[in-house]
Amino acid sequence: MPMTKEFLYTFIKKQNLAVLSTLTKDSKPEAALVGFAISEDLEIVFDTVKTSRKYQNLLQNPFVAVVIGWDNETTVQFEGIATELNGPDADRYKEIYFEVYKDGRERAQTWPHIVHFKITPNWIRYSNFNDPVVIEELTGPFDSPI
């Protein structure tokens, strides 16, 4: 069965935590567990604070890797480019995040230095190591709706 954007969206939407990997200015890896939401275009939305290591890393190098899901030996590996949300589309993406994290709206108003990011995918791999094993890769662009 070929992997579809709709299948990936449905799988990812059931998750709400991911491991985000970034690189320091010295190209040393750092990883963090983040709460996230997913758009229908398979864009990941998450928040962080400007005092975090990941924020500083993302400013210097927007290329990231993400692992989503790990239960029952089923995961999505996701690589893309992270951009800080601002401008006319920022509210739309934040609403996607707030649908998953109801307290996110309050954090956005009360936490100092909080920012939101969107990760646009350029490569995704779905792996299910149960019988029968399924490993499928998709490459972007992923910009058409499901």
Summary of the structure (lengths in Angstrom):
residues: 146
radius of gyration: 15.2
end to end distance: 17.4
largest distance: 48.0
contacts: 420
relative contact order: 0.22
helix: 26%
strand: 42%
